[in-house]
Amino acid sequence: MTPVAILFLALSTAIVWGGLIASALFLGRRPEIPEYPRGGDEPLGAENSGRPEGRES
């Protein structure tokens, strides 16, 4: 492998593992938000569908 390829391999590995470690640390400090904003706990699009919940068609 060329030195440029090794450099990009090391850089991409550091970015991927760094993001994984950063996200694990963030989730360790703040595992879950204490409360959702108003309407934030409804299924996506349920407020605009006009159908009763649980019906697909």
CHARMM-style PDB file with segment names, atoms N, HN, CA, C and O in Angstrom:
ATOM      1  N   MET     1       0.852  -1.188   0.000  1.00  0.00      PROA
ATOM      2  CA  MET     1       0.000   0.000   0.000  1.00  0.00      PROA
ATOM      3  C   MET     1       0.889   1.240   0.000  1.00  0.00      PROA
ATOM      4  O   MET     1       1.980   1.251   0.570  1.00  0.00      PROA
ATOM      5  N   THR     2       0.399   2.253  -0.640  1.00  0.00      PROA
ATOM      6  HN  THR     2      -0.488   2.244  -1.103  1.00  0.00      PROA
ATOM      7  CA  THR     2       1.157   3.496  -0.708  1.00  0.00      PROA
ATOM      8  C   THR     2       0.993   4.268   0.597  1.00  0.00      PROA
ATOM      9  O   THR     2       0.040   4.034   1.340  1.00  0.00      PROA
ATOM     10  N   PRO     3       1.904   5.174   0.875  1.00  0.00      PROA
ATOM     11  CA  PRO     3       1.784   5.974   2.098  1.00  0.00      PROA
ATOM     12  C   PRO     3       0.490   6.791   2.163  1.00  0.00      PROA
ATOM     13  O   PRO     3      -0.061   6.996   3.245  1.00  0.00      PROA
ATOM     14  N   VAL     4       0.010   7.253   1.021  1.00  0.00      PROA
ATOM     15  HN  VAL     4       0.457   7.087   0.142  1.00  0.00      PROA
ATOM     16  CA  VAL     4      -1.244   8.018   1.006  1.00  0.00      PROA
ATOM     17  C   VAL     4      -2.413   7.114   1.395  1.00  0.00      PROA
ATOM     18  O   VAL     4      -3.301   7.533   2.138  1.00  0.00      PROA
ATOM     19  N   ALA     5      -2.415   5.881   0.898  1.00  0.00      PROA
ATOM     20  HN  ALA     5      -1.694   5.541   0.294  1.00  0.00      PROA
ATOM     21  CA  ALA     5      -3.480   4.938   1.242  1.00  0.00      PROA
ATOM     22  C   ALA     5      -3.454   4.613   2.731  1.00  0.00      PROA
ATOM     23  O   ALA     5      -4.505   4.531   3.366  1.00  0.00      PROA
ATOM     24  N   ILE     6      -2.277   4.431   3.284  1.00  0.00      PROA
ATOM     25  HN  ILE     6      -1.423   4.498   2.768  1.00  0.00      PROA
ATOM     26  CA  ILE     6      -2.152   4.153   4.716  1.00  0.00      PROA
ATOM     27  C   ILE     6      -2.621   5.348   5.531  1.00  0.00      PROA
ATOM     28  O   ILE     6      -3.277   5.181   6.559  1.00  0.00      PROA
ATOM     29  N   LEU     7      -2.291   6.542   5.084  1.00  0.00      PROA
ATOM     30  HN  LEU     7      -1.758   6.677   4.249  1.00  0.00      PROA
ATOM     31  CA  LEU     7      -2.734   7.753   5.777  1.00  0.00      PROA
ATOM     32  C   LEU     7      -4.258   7.848   5.789  1.00  0.00      PROA
ATOM     33  O   LEU     7      -4.855   8.124   6.830  1.00  0.00      PROA
ATOM     34  N   PHE     8      -4.885   7.621   4.644  1.00  0.00      PROA
ATOM     35  HN  PHE     8      -4.400   7.397   3.798  1.00  0.00      PROA
ATOM     36  CA  PHE     8      -6.349   7.692   4.581  1.00  0.00      PROA
ATOM     37  C   PHE     8      -7.001   6.561   5.369  1.00  0.00      PROA
ATOM     38  O   PHE     8      -8.066   6.757   5.954  1.00  0.00      PROA
ATOM     39  N   LEU     9      -6.388   5.395   5.395  1.00  0.00      PROA
ATOM     40  HN  LEU     9      -5.522   5.236   4.920  1.00  0.00      PROA
ATOM     41  CA  LEU     9      -6.898   4.291   6.200  1.00  0.00      PROA
ATOM     42  C   LEU     9      -6.864   4.660   7.678  1.00  0.00      PROA
ATOM     43  O   LEU     9      -7.841   4.448   8.396  1.00  0.00      PROA
ATOM     44  N   ALA    10      -5.747   5.210   8.133  1.00  0.00      PROA
ATOM     45  HN  ALA    10      -4.953   5.383   7.550  1.00  0.00      PROA
ATOM     46  CA  ALA    10      -5.630   5.616   9.534  1.00  0.00      PROA
ATOM     47  C   ALA    10      -6.604   6.744   9.861  1.00  0.00      PROA
ATOM     48  O   ALA    10      -7.210   6.745  10.932  1.00  0.00      PROA
ATOM     49  N   LEU    11      -6.758   7.689   8.961  1.00  0.00      PROA
ATOM     50  HN  LEU    11      -6.265   7.687   8.090  1.00  0.00      PROA
ATOM     51  CA  LEU    11      -7.668   8.807   9.185  1.00  0.00      PROA
ATOM     52  C   LEU    11      -9.117   8.334   9.262  1.00  0.00      PROA
ATOM     53  O   LEU    11      -9.854   8.745  10.159  1.00  0.00      PROA
ATOM     54  N   SER    12      -9.528   7.484   8.340  1.00  0.00      PROA
ATOM     55  HN  SER    12      -8.930   7.151   7.612  1.00  0.00      PROA
ATOM     56  CA  SER    12     -10.911   7.007   8.363  1.00  0.00      PROA
ATOM     57  C   SER    12     -11.176   6.124   9.577  1.00  0.00      PROA
ATOM     58  O   SER    12     -12.264   6.173  10.150  1.00  0.00      PROA
ATOM     59  N   THR    13     -10.201   5.323   9.973  1.00  0.00      PROA
ATOM     60  HN  THR    13      -9.317   5.283   9.508  1.00  0.00      PROA
ATOM     61  CA  THR    13     -10.355   4.498  11.171  1.00  0.00      PROA
ATOM     62  C   THR    13     -10.493   5.371  12.406  1.00  0.00      PROA
ATOM     63  O   THR    13     -11.327   5.094  13.268  1.00  0.00      PROA
ATOM     64  N   ALA    14      -9.693   6.414  12.502  1.00  0.00      PROA
ATOM     65  HN  ALA    14      -9.016   6.638  11.801  1.00  0.00      PROA
ATOM     66  CA  ALA    14      -9.779   7.319  13.649  1.00  0.00      PROA
ATOM     67  C   ALA    14     -11.121   8.039  13.687  1.00  0.00      PROA
ATOM     68  O   ALA    14     -11.682   8.235  14.765  1.00  0.00      PROA
ATOM     69  N   ILE    15     -11.639   8.431  12.542  1.00  0.00      PROA
ATOM     70  HN  ILE    15     -11.183   8.271  11.666  1.00  0.00      PROA
ATOM     71  CA  ILE    15     -12.937   9.113  12.502  1.00  0.00      PROA
ATOM     72  C   ILE    15     -14.054   8.173  12.938  1.00  0.00      PROA
ATOM     73  O   ILE    15     -14.910   8.557  13.735  1.00  0.00      PROA
ATOM     74  N   VAL    16     -14.055   6.944  12.423  1.00  0.00      PROA
ATOM     75  HN  VAL    16     -13.360   6.632  11.775  1.00  0.00      PROA
ATOM     76  CA  VAL    16     -15.118   5.992  12.763  1.00  0.00      PROA
ATOM     77  C   VAL    16     -15.058   5.620  14.240  1.00  0.00      PROA
ATOM     78  O   VAL    16     -16.069   5.707  14.938  1.00  0.00      PROA
ATOM     79  N   TRP    17     -13.894   5.209  14.723  1.00  0.00      PROA
ATOM     80  HN  TRP    17     -13.074   5.139  14.156  1.00  0.00      PROA
ATOM     81  CA  TRP    17     -13.785   4.814  16.132  1.00  0.00      PROA
ATOM     82  C   TRP    17     -13.942   6.012  17.058  1.00  0.00      PROA
ATOM     83  O   TRP    17     -14.489   5.874  18.152  1.00  0.00      PROA
ATOM     84  N   GLY    18     -13.478   7.170  16.646  1.00  0.00      PROA
ATOM     85  HN  GLY    18     -13.034   7.283  15.757  1.00  0.00      PROA
ATOM     86  CA  GLY    18     -13.666   8.374  17.458  1.00  0.00      PROA
ATOM     87  C   GLY    18     -15.132   8.726  17.603  1.00  0.00      PROA
ATOM     88  O   GLY    18     -15.576   9.113  18.684  1.00  0.00      PROA
ATOM     89  N   GLY    19     -15.890   8.595  16.521  1.00  0.00      PROA
ATOM     90  HN  GLY    19     -15.529   8.281  15.643  1.00  0.00      PROA
ATOM     91  CA  GLY    19     -17.329   8.842  16.592  1.00  0.00      PROA
ATOM     92  C   GLY    19     -18.032   7.833  17.468  1.00  0.00      PROA
ATOM     93  O   GLY    19     -18.945   8.186  18.214  1.00  0.00      PROA
ATOM     94  N   LEU    20     -17.617   6.579  17.387  1.00  0.00      PROA
ATOM     95  HN  LEU    20     -16.875   6.293  16.781  1.00  0.00      PROA
ATOM     96  CA  LEU    20     -18.211   5.539  18.230  1.00  0.00      PROA
ATOM     97  C   LEU    20     -17.942   5.813  19.706  1.00  0.00      PROA
ATOM     98  O   LEU    20     -18.848   5.715  20.534  1.00  0.00      PROA
ATOM     99  N   ILE    21     -16.721   6.150  20.031  1.00  0.00      PROA
ATOM    100  HN  ILE    21     -15.985   6.230  19.358  1.00  0.00      PROA
ATOM    101  CA  ILE    21     -16.370   6.442  21.425  1.00  0.00      PROA
ATOM    102  C   ILE    21     -17.085   7.695  21.910  1.00  0.00      PROA
ATOM    103  O   ILE    21     -17.595   7.721  23.030  1.00  0.00      PROA
ATOM    104  N   ALA    22     -17.128   8.735  21.080  1.00  0.00      PROA
ATOM    105  HN  ALA    22     -16.713   8.714  20.171  1.00  0.00      PROA
ATOM    106  CA  ALA    22     -17.812   9.972  21.474  1.00  0.00      PROA
ATOM    107  C   ALA    22     -19.296   9.734  21.701  1.00  0.00      PROA
ATOM    108  O   ALA    22     -19.863  10.264  22.656  1.00  0.00      PROA
ATOM    109  N   SER    23     -19.935   8.948  20.843  1.00  0.00      PROA
ATOM    110  HN  SER    23     -19.474   8.517  20.067  1.00  0.00      PROA
ATOM    111  CA  SER    23     -21.362   8.687  21.028  1.00  0.00      PROA
ATOM    112  C   SER    23     -21.612   7.821  22.253  1.00  0.00      PROA
ATOM    113  O   SER    23     -22.614   8.018  22.941  1.00  0.00      PROA
ATOM    114  N   ALA    24     -20.735   6.872  22.546  1.00  0.00      PROA
ATOM    115  HN  ALA    24     -19.921   6.713  21.988  1.00  0.00      PROA
ATOM    116  CA  ALA    24     -20.887   6.052  23.749  1.00  0.00      PROA
ATOM    117  C   ALA    24     -20.733   6.909  25.004  1.00  0.00      PROA
ATOM    118  O   ALA    24     -21.471   6.730  25.973  1.00  0.00      PROA
ATOM    119  N   LEU    25     -19.781   7.834  24.990  1.00  0.00      PROA
ATOM    120  HN  LEU    25     -19.182   7.980  24.203  1.00  0.00      PROA
ATOM    121  CA  LEU    25     -19.616   8.729  26.141  1.00  0.00      PROA
ATOM    122  C   LEU    25     -20.823   9.640  26.304  1.00  0.00      PROA
ATOM    123  O   LEU    25     -21.285   9.861  27.424  1.00  0.00      PROA
ATOM    124  N   PHE    26     -21.336  10.168  25.206  1.00  0.00      PROA
ATOM    125  HN  PHE    26     -20.962   9.989  24.296  1.00  0.00      PROA
ATOM    126  CA  PHE    26     -22.502  11.043  25.267  1.00  0.00      PROA
ATOM    127  C   PHE    26     -23.712  10.299  25.816  1.00  0.00      PROA
ATOM    128  O   PHE    26     -24.420  10.813  26.682  1.00  0.00      PROA
ATOM    129  N   LEU    27     -23.950   9.086  25.312  1.00  0.00      PROA
ATOM    130  HN  LEU    27     -23.375   8.668  24.608  1.00  0.00      PROA
ATOM    131  CA  LEU    27     -25.089   8.305  25.795  1.00  0.00      PROA
ATOM    132  C   LEU    27     -24.899   7.863  27.242  1.00  0.00      PROA
ATOM    133  O   LEU    27     -25.879   7.677  27.963  1.00  0.00      PROA
ATOM    134  N   GLY    28     -23.668   7.693  27.671  1.00  0.00      PROA
ATOM    135  HN  GLY    28     -22.871   7.844  27.085  1.00  0.00      PROA
ATOM    136  CA  GLY    28     -23.402   7.349  29.065  1.00  0.00      PROA
ATOM    137  C   GLY    28     -23.720   8.497  30.000  1.00  0.00      PROA
ATOM    138  O   GLY    28     -24.170   8.280  31.125  1.00  0.00      PROA
ATOM    139  N   ARG    29     -23.492   9.704  29.549  1.00  0.00      PROA
ATOM    140  HN  ARG    29     -23.126   9.881  28.635  1.00  0.00      PROA
ATOM    141  CA  ARG    29     -23.768  10.882  30.381  1.00  0.00      PROA
ATOM    142  C   ARG    29     -25.229  11.279  30.347  1.00  0.00      PROA
ATOM    143  O   ARG    29     -25.777  11.700  31.366  1.00  0.00      PROA
ATOM    144  N   ARG    30     -25.864  11.156  29.208  1.00  0.00      PROA
ATOM    145  HN  ARG    30     -25.419  10.814  28.381  1.00  0.00      PROA
ATOM    146  CA  ARG    30     -27.277  11.530  29.042  1.00  0.00      PROA
ATOM    147  C   ARG    30     -28.006  10.387  28.341  1.00  0.00      PROA
ATOM    148  O   ARG    30     -28.236  10.452  27.133  1.00  0.00      PROA
ATOM    149  N   PRO    31     -28.373   9.338  29.085  1.00  0.00      PROA
ATOM    150  CA  PRO    31     -28.934   8.159  28.431  1.00  0.00      PROA
ATOM    151  C   PRO    31     -30.300   8.369  27.791  1.00  0.00      PROA
ATOM    152  O   PRO    31     -30.606   7.736  26.780  1.00  0.00      PROA
ATOM    153  N   GLU    32     -31.124   9.239  28.353  1.00  0.00      PROA
ATOM    154  HN  GLU    32     -30.876   9.753  29.174  1.00  0.00      PROA
ATOM    155  CA  GLU    32     -32.461   9.437  27.812  1.00  0.00      PROA
ATOM    156  C   GLU    32     -32.926  10.839  28.180  1.00  0.00      PROA
ATOM    157  O   GLU    32     -32.637  11.327  29.272  1.00  0.00      PROA
ATOM    158  N   ILE    33     -33.642  11.482  27.275  1.00  0.00      PROA
ATOM    159  HN  ILE    33     -33.877  11.085  26.387  1.00  0.00      PROA
ATOM    160  CA  ILE    33     -34.136  12.807  27.613  1.00  0.00      PROA
ATOM    161  C   ILE    33     -35.260  12.670  28.637  1.00  0.00      PROA
ATOM    162  O   ILE    33     -36.069  11.747  28.544  1.00  0.00      PROA
ATOM    163  N   PRO    34     -35.319  13.580  29.617  1.00  0.00      PROA
ATOM    164  CA  PRO    34     -36.304  13.432  30.695  1.00  0.00      PROA
ATOM    165  C   PRO    34     -37.748  13.584  30.236  1.00  0.00      PROA
ATOM    166  O   PRO    34     -38.630  12.893  30.745  1.00  0.00      PROA
ATOM    167  N   GLU    35     -38.004  14.471  29.289  1.00  0.00      PROA
ATOM    168  HN  GLU    35     -37.288  15.033  28.875  1.00  0.00      PROA
ATOM    169  CA  GLU    35     -39.370  14.595  28.788  1.00  0.00      PROA
ATOM    170  C   GLU    35     -39.335  15.091  27.352  1.00  0.00      PROA
ATOM    171  O   GLU    35     -38.470  15.877  26.966  1.00  0.00      PROA
ATOM    172  N   TYR    36     -40.285  14.619  26.583  1.00  0.00      PROA
ATOM    173  HN  TYR    36     -40.988  13.981  26.897  1.00  0.00      PROA
ATOM    174  CA  TYR    36     -40.374  15.006  25.180  1.00  0.00      PROA
ATOM    175  C   TYR    36     -41.130  16.321  25.052  1.00  0.00      PROA
ATOM    176  O   TYR    36     -41.930  16.660  25.925  1.00  0.00      PROA
ATOM    177  N   PRO    37     -40.889  17.068  23.977  1.00  0.00      PROA
ATOM    178  CA  PRO    37     -41.702  18.249  23.727  1.00  0.00      PROA
ATOM    179  C   PRO    37     -43.154  17.839  23.470  1.00  0.00      PROA
ATOM    180  O   PRO    37     -43.433  16.681  23.159  1.00  0.00      PROA
ATOM    181  N   ARG    38     -44.053  18.774  23.599  1.00  0.00      PROA
ATOM    182  HN  ARG    38     -43.827  19.715  23.851  1.00  0.00      PROA
ATOM    183  CA  ARG    38     -45.466  18.475  23.411  1.00  0.00      PROA
ATOM    184  C   ARG    38     -45.703  17.855  22.038  1.00  0.00      PROA
ATOM    185  O   ARG    38     -45.312  18.425  21.019  1.00  0.00      PROA
ATOM    186  N   GLY    39     -46.338  16.698  22.013  1.00  0.00      PROA
ATOM    187  HN  GLY    39     -46.655  16.235  22.841  1.00  0.00      PROA
ATOM    188  CA  GLY    39     -46.590  15.988  20.767  1.00  0.00      PROA
ATOM    189  C   GLY    39     -45.413  15.171  20.280  1.00  0.00      PROA
ATOM    190  O   GLY    39     -45.506  14.537  19.229  1.00  0.00      PROA
ATOM    191  N   GLY    40     -44.315  15.165  21.003  1.00  0.00      PROA
ATOM    192  HN  GLY    40     -44.240  15.680  21.857  1.00  0.00      PROA
ATOM    193  CA  GLY    40     -43.123  14.466  20.549  1.00  0.00      PROA
ATOM    194  C   GLY    40     -43.143  12.972  20.752  1.00  0.00      PROA
ATOM    195  O   GLY    40     -42.289  12.270  20.210  1.00  0.00      PROA
ATOM    196  N   ASP    41     -44.105  12.455  21.525  1.00  0.00      PROA
ATOM    197  HN  ASP    41     -44.799  13.025  21.965  1.00  0.00      PROA
ATOM    198  CA  ASP    41     -44.134  11.020  21.778  1.00  0.00      PROA
ATOM    199  C   ASP    41     -45.122  10.288  20.875  1.00  0.00      PROA
ATOM    200  O   ASP    41     -45.310   9.081  21.026  1.00  0.00      PROA
ATOM    201  N   GLU    42     -45.757  10.994  19.942  1.00  0.00      PROA
ATOM    202  HN  GLU    42     -45.604  11.975  19.819  1.00  0.00      PROA
ATOM    203  CA  GLU    42     -46.681  10.363  19.007  1.00  0.00      PROA
ATOM    204  C   GLU    42     -45.894   9.734  17.862  1.00  0.00      PROA
ATOM    205  O   GLU    42     -44.799  10.193  17.535  1.00  0.00      PROA
ATOM    206  N   PRO    43     -46.446   8.686  17.254  1.00  0.00      PROA
ATOM    207  CA  PRO    43     -45.769   8.105  16.088  1.00  0.00      PROA
ATOM    208  C   PRO    43     -45.645   9.142  14.969  1.00  0.00      PROA
ATOM    209  O   PRO    43     -46.479  10.040  14.847  1.00  0.00      PROA
ATOM    210  N   LEU    44     -44.622   9.010  14.178  1.00  0.00      PROA
ATOM    211  HN  LEU    44     -43.945   8.281  14.278  1.00  0.00      PROA
ATOM    212  CA  LEU    44     -44.350   9.962  13.112  1.00  0.00      PROA
ATOM    213  C   LEU    44     -45.518  10.027  12.141  1.00  0.00      PROA
ATOM    214  O   LEU    44     -45.907   9.009  11.568  1.00  0.00      PROA
ATOM    215  N   GLY    45     -46.074  11.201  11.955  1.00  0.00      PROA
ATOM    216  HN  GLY    45     -45.758  12.028  12.421  1.00  0.00      PROA
ATOM    217  CA  GLY    45     -47.149  11.418  11.013  1.00  0.00      PROA
ATOM    218  C   GLY    45     -48.529  11.103  11.542  1.00  0.00      PROA
ATOM    219  O   GLY    45     -49.503  11.265  10.806  1.00  0.00      PROA
ATOM    220  N   ALA    46     -48.665  10.659  12.786  1.00  0.00      PROA
ATOM    221  HN  ALA    46     -47.874  10.528  13.384  1.00  0.00      PROA
ATOM    222  CA  ALA    46     -49.977  10.280  13.320  1.00  0.00      PROA
ATOM    223  C   ALA    46     -50.897  11.485  13.447  1.00  0.00      PROA
ATOM    224  O   ALA    46     -52.113  11.353  13.304  1.00  0.00      PROA
ATOM    225  N   GLU    47     -50.333  12.652  13.712  1.00  0.00      PROA
ATOM    226  HN  GLU    47     -49.346  12.759  13.827  1.00  0.00      PROA
ATOM    227  CA  GLU    47     -51.171  13.834  13.894  1.00  0.00      PROA
ATOM    228  C   GLU    47     -51.730  14.356  12.579  1.00  0.00      PROA
ATOM    229  O   GLU    47     -52.690  15.127  12.586  1.00  0.00      PROA
ATOM    230  N   ASN    48     -51.156  13.957  11.459  1.00  0.00      PROA
ATOM    231  HN  ASN    48     -50.377  13.330  11.453  1.00  0.00      PROA
ATOM    232  CA  ASN    48     -51.601  14.466  10.163  1.00  0.00      PROA
ATOM    233  C   ASN    48     -52.297  13.423   9.302  1.00  0.00      PROA
ATOM    234  O   ASN    48     -52.741  13.747   8.201  1.00  0.00      PROA
ATOM    235  N   SER    49     -52.406  12.199   9.757  1.00  0.00      PROA
ATOM    236  HN  SER    49     -52.045  11.935  10.652  1.00  0.00      PROA
ATOM    237  CA  SER    49     -52.908  11.143   8.876  1.00  0.00      PROA
ATOM    238  C   SER    49     -54.419  11.161   8.727  1.00  0.00      PROA
ATOM    239  O   SER    49     -54.926  10.784   7.670  1.00  0.00      PROA
ATOM    240  N   GLY    50     -55.161  11.587   9.747  1.00  0.00      PROA
ATOM    241  HN  GLY    50     -54.750  11.893  10.606  1.00  0.00      PROA
ATOM    242  CA  GLY    50     -56.608  11.589   9.681  1.00  0.00      PROA
ATOM    243  C   GLY    50     -57.222  10.219   9.876  1.00  0.00      PROA
ATOM    244  O   GLY    50     -58.439  10.064   9.774  1.00  0.00      PROA
ATOM    245  N   ARG    51     -56.395   9.220  10.158  1.00  0.00      PROA
ATOM    246  HN  ARG    51     -55.406   9.346  10.241  1.00  0.00      PROA
ATOM    247  CA  ARG    51     -56.885   7.864  10.384  1.00  0.00      PROA
ATOM    248  C   ARG    51     -56.733   7.513  11.853  1.00  0.00      PROA
ATOM    249  O   ARG    51     -55.860   8.057  12.530  1.00  0.00      PROA
ATOM    250  N   PRO    52     -57.570   6.611  12.360  1.00  0.00      PROA
ATOM    251  CA  PRO    52     -57.367   6.154  13.733  1.00  0.00      PROA
ATOM    252  C   PRO    52     -56.031   5.432  13.851  1.00  0.00      PROA
ATOM    253  O   PRO    52     -55.543   4.842  12.887  1.00  0.00      PROA
ATOM    254  N   GLU    53     -55.444   5.488  15.048  1.00  0.00      PROA
ATOM    255  HN  GLU    53     -55.840   5.968  15.831  1.00  0.00      PROA
ATOM    256  CA  GLU    53     -54.154   4.840  15.249  1.00  0.00      PROA
ATOM    257  C   GLU    53     -54.282   3.338  15.074  1.00  0.00      PROA
ATOM    258  O   GLU    53     -55.293   2.751  15.460  1.00  0.00      PROA
ATOM    259  N   GLY    54     -53.266   2.711  14.496  1.00  0.00      PROA
ATOM    260  HN  GLY    54     -52.444   3.188  14.182  1.00  0.00      PROA
ATOM    261  CA  GLY    54     -53.257   1.278  14.321  1.00  0.00      PROA
ATOM    262  C   GLY    54     -53.778   0.810  12.979  1.00  0.00      PROA
ATOM    263  O   GLY    54     -53.654  -0.372  12.657  1.00  0.00      PROA
ATOM    264  N   ARG    55     -54.356   1.693  12.187  1.00  0.00      PROA
ATOM    265  HN  ARG    55     -54.458   2.653  12.448  1.00  0.00      PROA
ATOM    266  CA  ARG    55     -54.877   1.309  10.868  1.00  0.00      PROA
ATOM    267  C   ARG    55     -53.877   1.725   9.806  1.00  0.00      PROA
ATOM    268  O   ARG    55     -53.442   2.876   9.769  1.00  0.00      PROA
ATOM    269  N   GLU    56     -53.519   0.804   8.959  1.00  0.00      PROA
ATOM    270  HN  GLU    56     -53.872  -0.131   8.989  1.00  0.00      PROA
ATOM    271  CA  GLU    56     -52.540   1.080   7.907  1.00  0.00      PROA
ATOM    272  C   GLU    56     -53.189   1.588   6.631  1.00  0.00      PROA
ATOM    273  O   GLU    56     -52.592   2.395   5.919  1.00  0.00      PROA
ATOM    274  N   SER    57     -54.408   1.129   6.326  1.00  0.00      PROA
ATOM    275  HN  SER    57     -54.893   0.473   6.904  1.00  0.00      PROA
ATOM    276  CA  SER    57     -55.016   1.551   5.063  1.00  0.00      PROA
ATOM    277  C   SER    57     -56.428   2.029   5.264  1.00  0.00      PROA
ATOM    278  OT1 SER    57     -57.089   2.421   4.303  1.00  0.00      PROA
TER     279      SER     57
END
